[in-house]
Amino acid sequence: MTSTSASSSPWLSSTDRCDRCGARGYVVAVFDGGVLVFCAHHGRQYSTMLTTTAALVFDESDQVLVA
């Protein structure tokens, strides 16, 4: 499993949505059978599962602005 973070994602744009709740996507998990996109919240919630089962996890959740 590889985890990457960068300010310019080759994976995500502002139109990508979480497959769980529809919020803006910040985490992409690549599996043998396809790709899942998660918001920062669900990316954190499923992080253990993602890091142990996905071939690649691209995490841009550090781009979320917290007020």
PDB file with SEQRES, HELIX, SHEET and CRYST1 records, atoms N, CA, C and O in Angstrom:
SEQRES   1 A   67  MET THR SER THR SER ALA SER SER SER PRO TRP LEU SER          
SEQRES   2 A   67  SER THR ASP ARG CYS ASP ARG CYS GLY ALA ARG GLY TYR          
SEQRES   3 A   67  VAL VAL ALA VAL PHE ASP GLY GLY VAL LEU VAL PHE CYS          
SEQRES   4 A   67  ALA HIS HIS GLY ARG GLN TYR SER THR MET LEU THR THR          
SEQRES   5 A   67  THR ALA ALA LEU VAL PHE ASP GLU SER ASP GLN VAL LEU          
SEQRES   6 A   67  VAL ALA                                                      
HELIX    1 AA1 ALA A   40  GLN A   45  1                                   6    
HELIX    2 AA2 SER A   47  THR A   53  1                                   7    
HELIX    3 AA3 SER A   61  GLN A   63  5                                   3    
SHEET    1 AA1 4 THR A   2  THR A   4  0                                        
SHEET    2 AA1 4 LEU A  56  ASP A  59  1                                        
SHEET    3 AA1 4 VAL A  27  PHE A  31 -1                                        
SHEET    4 AA1 4 GLY A  34  PHE A  38 -1                                        
CRYST1    1.000    1.000    1.000  90.00  90.00  90.00 P 1           1          
ATOM      1  N   MET A   1       0.845  -1.174   0.000  1.00  0.00           N  
ATOM      2  CA  MET A   1       0.000   0.000   0.000  1.00  0.00           C  
ATOM      3  C   MET A   1       0.885   1.229   0.000  1.00  0.00           C  
ATOM      4  O   MET A   1       1.879   1.300   0.723  1.00  0.00           O  
ATOM      5  N   THR A   2       0.518   2.173  -0.805  1.00  0.00           N  
ATOM      6  CA  THR A   2       1.237   3.432  -0.871  1.00  0.00           C  
ATOM      7  C   THR A   2       0.293   4.554  -0.515  1.00  0.00           C  
ATOM      8  O   THR A   2      -0.831   4.591  -1.018  1.00  0.00           O  
ATOM      9  N   SER A   3       0.709   5.461   0.328  1.00  0.00           N  
ATOM     10  CA  SER A   3      -0.097   6.616   0.689  1.00  0.00           C  
ATOM     11  C   SER A   3       0.638   7.869   0.246  1.00  0.00           C  
ATOM     12  O   SER A   3       1.837   8.017   0.484  1.00  0.00           O  
ATOM     13  N   THR A   4      -0.087   8.765  -0.396  1.00  0.00           N  
ATOM     14  CA  THR A   4       0.527   9.967  -0.932  1.00  0.00           C  
ATOM     15  C   THR A   4      -0.304  11.169  -0.572  1.00  0.00           C  
ATOM     16  O   THR A   4      -1.525  11.065  -0.450  1.00  0.00           O  
ATOM     17  N   SER A   5       0.327  12.296  -0.402  1.00  0.00           N  
ATOM     18  CA  SER A   5      -0.386  13.551  -0.188  1.00  0.00           C  
ATOM     19  C   SER A   5       0.305  14.631  -0.989  1.00  0.00           C  
ATOM     20  O   SER A   5       1.532  14.734  -0.983  1.00  0.00           O  
ATOM     21  N   ALA A   6      -0.493  15.441  -1.684  1.00  0.00           N  
ATOM     22  CA  ALA A   6       0.069  16.522  -2.485  1.00  0.00           C  
ATOM     23  C   ALA A   6      -0.975  17.593  -2.671  1.00  0.00           C  
ATOM     24  O   ALA A   6      -2.170  17.346  -2.506  1.00  0.00           O  
ATOM     25  N   SER A   7      -0.524  18.791  -3.016  1.00  0.00           N  
ATOM     26  CA  SER A   7      -1.468  19.879  -3.186  1.00  0.00           C  
ATOM     27  C   SER A   7      -2.168  19.819  -4.531  1.00  0.00           C  
ATOM     28  O   SER A   7      -3.262  20.365  -4.673  1.00  0.00           O  
ATOM     29  N   SER A   8      -1.574  19.179  -5.514  1.00  0.00           N  
ATOM     30  CA  SER A   8      -2.189  19.051  -6.833  1.00  0.00           C  
ATOM     31  C   SER A   8      -2.399  17.579  -7.133  1.00  0.00           C  
ATOM     32  O   SER A   8      -1.458  16.874  -7.499  1.00  0.00           O  
ATOM     33  N   SER A   9      -3.627  17.115  -6.977  1.00  0.00           N  
ATOM     34  CA  SER A   9      -3.933  15.705  -7.108  1.00  0.00           C  
ATOM     35  C   SER A   9      -4.156  15.285  -8.552  1.00  0.00           C  
ATOM     36  O   SER A   9      -4.897  15.940  -9.285  1.00  0.00           O  
ATOM     37  N   PRO A  10      -3.519  14.196  -8.962  1.00  0.00           N  
ATOM     38  CA  PRO A  10      -3.849  13.638 -10.271  1.00  0.00           C  
ATOM     39  C   PRO A  10      -5.160  12.859 -10.217  1.00  0.00           C  
ATOM     40  O   PRO A  10      -5.690  12.459 -11.254  1.00  0.00           O  
ATOM     41  N   TRP A  11      -5.677  12.647  -9.026  1.00  0.00           N  
ATOM     42  CA  TRP A  11      -6.863  11.814  -8.820  1.00  0.00           C  
ATOM     43  C   TRP A  11      -8.134  12.613  -8.613  1.00  0.00           C  
ATOM     44  O   TRP A  11      -9.185  12.230  -9.128  1.00  0.00           O  
ATOM     45  N   LEU A  12      -8.070  13.700  -7.883  1.00  0.00           N  
ATOM     46  CA  LEU A  12      -9.280  14.369  -7.414  1.00  0.00           C  
ATOM     47  C   LEU A  12      -9.454  15.773  -7.959  1.00  0.00           C  
ATOM     48  O   LEU A  12      -8.489  16.505  -8.178  1.00  0.00           O  
ATOM     49  N   SER A  13     -10.710  16.125  -8.171  1.00  0.00           N  
ATOM     50  CA  SER A  13     -11.062  17.509  -8.490  1.00  0.00           C  
ATOM     51  C   SER A  13     -12.190  17.908  -7.549  1.00  0.00           C  
ATOM     52  O   SER A  13     -12.679  17.083  -6.777  1.00  0.00           O  
ATOM     53  N   SER A  14     -12.598  19.151  -7.610  1.00  0.00           N  
ATOM     54  CA  SER A  14     -13.662  19.610  -6.711  1.00  0.00           C  
ATOM     55  C   SER A  14     -15.016  18.979  -7.031  1.00  0.00           C  
ATOM     56  O   SER A  14     -15.956  19.114  -6.248  1.00  0.00           O  
ATOM     57  N   THR A  15     -15.127  18.305  -8.149  1.00  0.00           N  
ATOM     58  CA  THR A  15     -16.397  17.651  -8.502  1.00  0.00           C  
ATOM     59  C   THR A  15     -16.467  16.198  -8.047  1.00  0.00           C  
ATOM     60  O   THR A  15     -17.527  15.578  -8.136  1.00  0.00           O  
ATOM     61  N   ASP A  16     -15.357  15.643  -7.561  1.00  0.00           N  
ATOM     62  CA  ASP A  16     -15.369  14.263  -7.065  1.00  0.00           C  
ATOM     63  C   ASP A  16     -16.070  14.207  -5.723  1.00  0.00           C  
ATOM     64  O   ASP A  16     -15.841  15.058  -4.863  1.00  0.00           O  
ATOM     65  N   ARG A  17     -16.918  13.216  -5.538  1.00  0.00           N  
ATOM     66  CA  ARG A  17     -17.759  13.099  -4.346  1.00  0.00           C  
ATOM     67  C   ARG A  17     -17.533  11.786  -3.625  1.00  0.00           C  
ATOM     68  O   ARG A  17     -17.203  10.769  -4.236  1.00  0.00           O  
ATOM     69  N   CYS A  18     -17.717  11.825  -2.308  1.00  0.00           N  
ATOM     70  CA  CYS A  18     -17.581  10.660  -1.443  1.00  0.00           C  
ATOM     71  C   CYS A  18     -18.605   9.603  -1.850  1.00  0.00           C  
ATOM     72  O   CYS A  18     -19.785   9.908  -2.020  1.00  0.00           O  
ATOM     73  N   ASP A  19     -18.152   8.373  -2.003  1.00  0.00           N  
ATOM     74  CA  ASP A  19     -19.044   7.278  -2.348  1.00  0.00           C  
ATOM     75  C   ASP A  19     -19.954   6.884  -1.196  1.00  0.00           C  
ATOM     76  O   ASP A  19     -20.909   6.132  -1.395  1.00  0.00           O  
ATOM     77  N   ARG A  20     -19.681   7.369  -0.021  1.00  0.00           N  
ATOM     78  CA  ARG A  20     -20.486   7.044   1.155  1.00  0.00           C  
ATOM     79  C   ARG A  20     -21.571   8.091   1.422  1.00  0.00           C  
ATOM     80  O   ARG A  20     -22.717   7.738   1.697  1.00  0.00           O  
ATOM     81  N   CYS A  21     -21.207   9.399   1.340  1.00  0.00           N  
ATOM     82  CA  CYS A  21     -22.174  10.432   1.744  1.00  0.00           C  
ATOM     83  C   CYS A  21     -22.382  11.548   0.720  1.00  0.00           C  
ATOM     84  O   CYS A  21     -23.302  12.351   0.877  1.00  0.00           O  
ATOM     85  N   GLY A  22     -21.565  11.619  -0.306  1.00  0.00           N  
ATOM     86  CA  GLY A  22     -21.729  12.649  -1.319  1.00  0.00           C  
ATOM     87  C   GLY A  22     -20.983  13.948  -1.074  1.00  0.00           C  
ATOM     88  O   GLY A  22     -21.052  14.860  -1.897  1.00  0.00           O  
ATOM     89  N   ALA A  23     -20.266  14.052   0.049  1.00  0.00           N  
ATOM     90  CA  ALA A  23     -19.459  15.251   0.311  1.00  0.00           C  
ATOM     91  C   ALA A  23     -18.252  15.269  -0.626  1.00  0.00           C  
ATOM     92  O   ALA A  23     -17.974  14.279  -1.301  1.00  0.00           O  
ATOM     93  N   ARG A  24     -17.547  16.379  -0.667  1.00  0.00           N  
ATOM     94  CA  ARG A  24     -16.370  16.481  -1.529  1.00  0.00           C  
ATOM     95  C   ARG A  24     -15.351  15.404  -1.184  1.00  0.00           C  
ATOM     96  O   ARG A  24     -15.065  15.167  -0.010  1.00  0.00           O  
ATOM     97  N   GLY A  25     -14.809  14.757  -2.195  1.00  0.00           N  
ATOM     98  CA  GLY A  25     -13.842  13.683  -1.995  1.00  0.00           C  
ATOM     99  C   GLY A  25     -12.443  14.196  -1.744  1.00  0.00           C  
ATOM    100  O   GLY A  25     -11.966  15.096  -2.436  1.00  0.00           O  
ATOM    101  N   TYR A  26     -11.783  13.619  -0.747  1.00  0.00           N  
ATOM    102  CA  TYR A  26     -10.399  13.957  -0.428  1.00  0.00           C  
ATOM    103  C   TYR A  26      -9.503  12.723  -0.356  1.00  0.00           C  
ATOM    104  O   TYR A  26      -8.280  12.857  -0.303  1.00  0.00           O  
ATOM    105  N   VAL A  27     -10.082  11.537  -0.352  1.00  0.00           N  
ATOM    106  CA  VAL A  27      -9.308  10.302  -0.237  1.00  0.00           C  
ATOM    107  C   VAL A  27      -9.731   9.366  -1.370  1.00  0.00           C  
ATOM    108  O   VAL A  27     -10.920   9.122  -1.573  1.00  0.00           O  
ATOM    109  N   VAL A  28      -8.754   8.851  -2.098  1.00  0.00           N  
ATOM    110  CA  VAL A  28      -9.013   7.879  -3.154  1.00  0.00           C  
ATOM    111  C   VAL A  28      -8.343   6.575  -2.759  1.00  0.00           C  
ATOM    112  O   VAL A  28      -7.171   6.559  -2.386  1.00  0.00           O  
ATOM    113  N   ALA A  29      -9.090   5.484  -2.842  1.00  0.00           N  
ATOM    114  CA  ALA A  29      -8.544   4.159  -2.582  1.00  0.00           C  
ATOM    115  C   ALA A  29      -8.663   3.340  -3.860  1.00  0.00           C  
ATOM    116  O   ALA A  29      -9.757   3.172  -4.399  1.00  0.00           O  
ATOM    117  N   VAL A  30      -7.537   2.833  -4.341  1.00  0.00           N  
ATOM    118  CA  VAL A  30      -7.503   2.049  -5.569  1.00  0.00           C  
ATOM    119  C   VAL A  30      -7.397   0.580  -5.189  1.00  0.00           C  
ATOM    120  O   VAL A  30      -6.482   0.175  -4.472  1.00  0.00           O  
ATOM    121  N   PHE A  31      -8.340  -0.208  -5.676  1.00  0.00           N  
ATOM    122  CA  PHE A  31      -8.384  -1.652  -5.438  1.00  0.00           C  
ATOM    123  C   PHE A  31      -8.231  -2.374  -6.771  1.00  0.00           C  
ATOM    124  O   PHE A  31      -8.304  -1.745  -7.826  1.00  0.00           O  
ATOM    125  N   ASP A  32      -8.020  -3.678  -6.735  1.00  0.00           N  
ATOM    126  CA  ASP A  32      -7.938  -4.463  -7.967  1.00  0.00           C  
ATOM    127  C   ASP A  32      -9.211  -4.330  -8.790  1.00  0.00           C  
ATOM    128  O   ASP A  32      -9.156  -4.319 -10.020  1.00  0.00           O  
ATOM    129  N   GLY A  33     -10.361  -4.228  -8.123  1.00  0.00           N  
ATOM    130  CA  GLY A  33     -11.639  -4.178  -8.813  1.00  0.00           C  
ATOM    131  C   GLY A  33     -12.173  -2.793  -9.093  1.00  0.00           C  
ATOM    132  O   GLY A  33     -13.250  -2.674  -9.678  1.00  0.00           O  
ATOM    133  N   GLY A  34     -11.474  -1.739  -8.705  1.00  0.00           N  
ATOM    134  CA  GLY A  34     -11.971  -0.397  -8.956  1.00  0.00           C  
ATOM    135  C   GLY A  34     -11.440   0.628  -7.983  1.00  0.00           C  
ATOM    136  O   GLY A  34     -10.461   0.391  -7.276  1.00  0.00           O  
ATOM    137  N   VAL A  35     -12.105   1.780  -7.956  1.00  0.00           N  
ATOM    138  CA  VAL A  35     -11.664   2.924  -7.168  1.00  0.00           C  
ATOM    139  C   VAL A  35     -12.817   3.412  -6.309  1.00  0.00           C  
ATOM    140  O   VAL A  35     -13.959   3.466  -6.764  1.00  0.00           O  
ATOM    141  N   LEU A  36     -12.517   3.770  -5.060  1.00  0.00           N  
ATOM    142  CA  LEU A  36     -13.496   4.386  -4.171  1.00  0.00           C  
ATOM    143  C   LEU A  36     -12.985   5.761  -3.769  1.00  0.00           C  
ATOM    144  O   LEU A  36     -11.785   5.965  -3.586  1.00  0.00           O  
ATOM    145  N   VAL A  37     -13.917   6.704  -3.633  1.00  0.00           N  
ATOM    146  CA  VAL A  37     -13.595   8.064  -3.205  1.00  0.00           C  
ATOM    147  C   VAL A  37     -14.312   8.326  -1.889  1.00  0.00           C  
ATOM    148  O   VAL A  37     -15.483   7.981  -1.737  1.00  0.00           O  
ATOM    149  N   PHE A  38     -13.606   8.938  -0.934  1.00  0.00           N  
ATOM    150  CA  PHE A  38     -14.186   9.240   0.365  1.00  0.00           C  
ATOM    151  C   PHE A  38     -13.909  10.692   0.741  1.00  0.00           C  
ATOM    152  O   PHE A  38     -12.896  11.267   0.343  1.00  0.00           O  
ATOM    153  N   CYS A  39     -14.823  11.276   1.513  1.00  0.00           N  
ATOM    154  CA  CYS A  39     -14.589  12.588   2.115  1.00  0.00           C  
ATOM    155  C   CYS A  39     -13.537  12.410   3.213  1.00  0.00           C  
ATOM    156  O   CYS A  39     -13.148  11.285   3.524  1.00  0.00           O  
ATOM    157  N   ALA A  40     -13.086  13.499   3.790  1.00  0.00           N  
ATOM    158  CA  ALA A  40     -12.077  13.408   4.849  1.00  0.00           C  
ATOM    159  C   ALA A  40     -12.592  12.597   6.037  1.00  0.00           C  
ATOM    160  O   ALA A  40     -11.855  11.790   6.602  1.00  0.00           O  
ATOM    161  N   HIS A  41     -13.853  12.807   6.419  1.00  0.00           N  
ATOM    162  CA  HIS A  41     -14.439  12.094   7.555  1.00  0.00           C  
ATOM    163  C   HIS A  41     -14.452  10.580   7.320  1.00  0.00           C  
ATOM    164  O   HIS A  41     -13.972   9.818   8.159  1.00  0.00           O  
ATOM    165  N   HIS A  42     -14.994  10.150   6.195  1.00  0.00           N  
ATOM    166  CA  HIS A  42     -15.070   8.716   5.927  1.00  0.00           C  
ATOM    167  C   HIS A  42     -13.698   8.129   5.603  1.00  0.00           C  
ATOM    168  O   HIS A  42     -13.457   6.951   5.869  1.00  0.00           O  
ATOM    169  N   GLY A  43     -12.810   8.917   5.043  1.00  0.00           N  
ATOM    170  CA  GLY A  43     -11.442   8.456   4.844  1.00  0.00           C  
ATOM    171  C   GLY A  43     -10.769   8.115   6.164  1.00  0.00           C  
ATOM    172  O   GLY A  43     -10.068   7.109   6.276  1.00  0.00           O  
ATOM    173  N   ARG A  44     -10.992   8.974   7.175  1.00  0.00           N  
ATOM    174  CA  ARG A  44     -10.452   8.681   8.517  1.00  0.00           C  
ATOM    175  C   ARG A  44     -11.166   7.479   9.131  1.00  0.00           C  
ATOM    176  O   ARG A  44     -10.528   6.624   9.746  1.00  0.00           O  
ATOM    177  N   GLN A  45     -12.483   7.413   8.968  1.00  0.00           N  
ATOM    178  CA  GLN A  45     -13.261   6.321   9.553  1.00  0.00           C  
ATOM    179  C   GLN A  45     -12.806   4.965   9.010  1.00  0.00           C  
ATOM    180  O   GLN A  45     -12.731   3.994   9.764  1.00  0.00           O  
ATOM    181  N   TYR A  46     -12.508   4.890   7.737  1.00  0.00           N  
ATOM    182  CA  TYR A  46     -12.134   3.629   7.097  1.00  0.00           C  
ATOM    183  C   TYR A  46     -10.636   3.490   6.865  1.00  0.00           C  
ATOM    184  O   TYR A  46     -10.213   2.596   6.133  1.00  0.00           O  
ATOM    185  N   SER A  47      -9.829   4.347   7.466  1.00  0.00           N  
ATOM    186  CA  SER A  47      -8.397   4.369   7.177  1.00  0.00           C  
ATOM    187  C   SER A  47      -7.696   3.040   7.447  1.00  0.00           C  
ATOM    188  O   SER A  47      -6.837   2.638   6.663  1.00  0.00           O  
ATOM    189  N   THR A  48      -8.032   2.365   8.508  1.00  0.00           N  
ATOM    190  CA  THR A  48      -7.384   1.085   8.807  1.00  0.00           C  
ATOM    191  C   THR A  48      -7.687   0.073   7.718  1.00  0.00           C  
ATOM    192  O   THR A  48      -6.786  -0.609   7.229  1.00  0.00           O  
ATOM    193  N   MET A  49      -8.957  -0.026   7.336  1.00  0.00           N  
ATOM    194  CA  MET A  49      -9.352  -0.955   6.281  1.00  0.00           C  
ATOM    195  C   MET A  49      -8.685  -0.585   4.960  1.00  0.00           C  
ATOM    196  O   MET A  49      -8.207  -1.459   4.237  1.00  0.00           O  
ATOM    197  N   LEU A  50      -8.651   0.702   4.645  1.00  0.00           N  
ATOM    198  CA  LEU A  50      -8.077   1.134   3.377  1.00  0.00           C  
ATOM    199  C   LEU A  50      -6.584   0.839   3.300  1.00  0.00           C  
ATOM    200  O   LEU A  50      -6.097   0.361   2.275  1.00  0.00           O  
ATOM    201  N   THR A  51      -5.865   1.119   4.364  1.00  0.00           N  
ATOM    202  CA  THR A  51      -4.410   0.920   4.336  1.00  0.00           C  
ATOM    203  C   THR A  51      -4.026  -0.555   4.304  1.00  0.00           C  
ATOM    204  O   THR A  51      -2.920  -0.892   3.883  1.00  0.00           O  
ATOM    205  N   THR A  52      -4.919  -1.435   4.740  1.00  0.00           N  
ATOM    206  CA  THR A  52      -4.594  -2.859   4.729  1.00  0.00           C  
ATOM    207  C   THR A  52      -5.100  -3.584   3.487  1.00  0.00           C  
ATOM    208  O   THR A  52      -4.608  -4.668   3.176  1.00  0.00           O  
ATOM    209  N   THR A  53      -6.071  -3.015   2.765  1.00  0.00           N  
ATOM    210  CA  THR A  53      -6.644  -3.725   1.620  1.00  0.00           C  
ATOM    211  C   THR A  53      -6.463  -3.039   0.274  1.00  0.00           C  
ATOM    212  O   THR A  53      -6.490  -3.716  -0.754  1.00  0.00           O  
ATOM    213  N   ALA A  54      -6.282  -1.741   0.237  1.00  0.00           N  
ATOM    214  CA  ALA A  54      -6.166  -1.028  -1.039  1.00  0.00           C  
ATOM    215  C   ALA A  54      -4.746  -1.134  -1.584  1.00  0.00           C  
ATOM    216  O   ALA A  54      -3.781  -1.202  -0.822  1.00  0.00           O  
ATOM    217  N   ALA A  55      -4.628  -1.147  -2.906  1.00  0.00           N  
ATOM    218  CA  ALA A  55      -3.320  -1.162  -3.547  1.00  0.00           C  
ATOM    219  C   ALA A  55      -2.653   0.206  -3.430  1.00  0.00           C  
ATOM    220  O   ALA A  55      -1.428   0.300  -3.347  1.00  0.00           O  
ATOM    221  N   LEU A  56      -3.472   1.278  -3.423  1.00  0.00           N  
ATOM    222  CA  LEU A  56      -2.967   2.642  -3.334  1.00  0.00           C  
ATOM    223  C   LEU A  56      -4.007   3.492  -2.633  1.00  0.00           C  
ATOM    224  O   LEU A  56      -5.201   3.381  -2.912  1.00  0.00           O  
ATOM    225  N   VAL A  57      -3.556   4.336  -1.727  1.00  0.00           N  
ATOM    226  CA  VAL A  57      -4.436   5.313  -1.081  1.00  0.00           C  
ATOM    227  C   VAL A  57      -3.824   6.684  -1.309  1.00  0.00           C  
ATOM    228  O   VAL A  57      -2.678   6.934  -0.936  1.00  0.00           O  
ATOM    229  N   PHE A  58      -4.594   7.569  -1.925  1.00  0.00           N  
ATOM    230  CA  PHE A  58      -4.166   8.941  -2.144  1.00  0.00           C  
ATOM    231  C   PHE A  58      -4.991   9.813  -1.220  1.00  0.00           C  
ATOM    232  O   PHE A  58      -6.208   9.909  -1.379  1.00  0.00           O  
ATOM    233  N   ASP A  59      -4.344  10.449  -0.254  1.00  0.00           N  
ATOM    234  CA  ASP A  59      -5.037  11.190   0.790  1.00  0.00           C  
ATOM    235  C   ASP A  59      -4.719  12.677   0.676  1.00  0.00           C  
ATOM    236  O   ASP A  59      -3.575  13.097   0.851  1.00  0.00           O  
ATOM    237  N   GLU A  60      -5.743  13.458   0.382  1.00  0.00           N  
ATOM    238  CA  GLU A  60      -5.619  14.908   0.285  1.00  0.00           C  
ATOM    239  C   GLU A  60      -6.373  15.600   1.420  1.00  0.00           C  
ATOM    240  O   GLU A  60      -6.654  16.796   1.335  1.00  0.00           O  
ATOM    241  N   SER A  61      -6.697  14.869   2.465  1.00  0.00           N  
ATOM    242  CA  SER A  61      -7.517  15.423   3.540  1.00  0.00           C  
ATOM    243  C   SER A  61      -6.819  16.550   4.290  1.00  0.00           C  
ATOM    244  O   SER A  61      -7.474  17.298   5.016  1.00  0.00           O  
ATOM    245  N   ASP A  62      -5.523  16.685   4.134  1.00  0.00           N  
ATOM    246  CA  ASP A  62      -4.834  17.811   4.769  1.00  0.00           C  
ATOM    247  C   ASP A  62      -5.184  19.139   4.100  1.00  0.00           C  
ATOM    248  O   ASP A  62      -4.815  20.200   4.602  1.00  0.00           O  
ATOM    249  N   GLN A  63      -5.890  19.088   2.974  1.00  0.00           N  
ATOM    250  CA  GLN A  63      -6.338  20.295   2.273  1.00  0.00           C  
ATOM    251  C   GLN A  63      -7.633  20.863   2.848  1.00  0.00           C  
ATOM    252  O   GLN A  63      -8.055  21.955   2.467  1.00  0.00           O  
ATOM    253  N   VAL A  64      -8.263  20.130   3.758  1.00  0.00           N  
ATOM    254  CA  VAL A  64      -9.516  20.608   4.370  1.00  0.00           C  
ATOM    255  C   VAL A  64      -9.194  21.759   5.303  1.00  0.00           C  
ATOM    256  O   VAL A  64      -8.307  21.655   6.151  1.00  0.00           O  
ATOM    257  N   LEU A  65      -9.918  22.855   5.143  1.00  0.00           N  
ATOM    258  CA  LEU A  65      -9.721  24.017   6.014  1.00  0.00           C  
ATOM    259  C   LEU A  65     -10.616  23.887   7.237  1.00  0.00           C  
ATOM    260  O   LEU A  65     -11.823  23.684   7.112  1.00  0.00           O  
ATOM    261  N   VAL A  66     -10.026  24.002   8.404  1.00  0.00           N  
ATOM    262  CA  VAL A  66     -10.786  23.917   9.658  1.00  0.00           C  
ATOM    263  C   VAL A  66     -10.845  25.308  10.262  1.00  0.00           C  
ATOM    264  O   VAL A  66      -9.818  25.953  10.473  1.00  0.00           O  
ATOM    265  N   ALA A  67     -12.051  25.758  10.535  1.00  0.00           N  
ATOM    266  CA  ALA A  67     -12.225  27.105  11.095  1.00  0.00           C  
ATOM    267  C   ALA A  67     -12.171  27.074  12.595  1.00  0.00           C  
ATOM    268  O   ALA A  67     -12.298  28.116  13.239  1.00  0.00           O  
TER     269      ALA A  67                                                      
END                                                                             
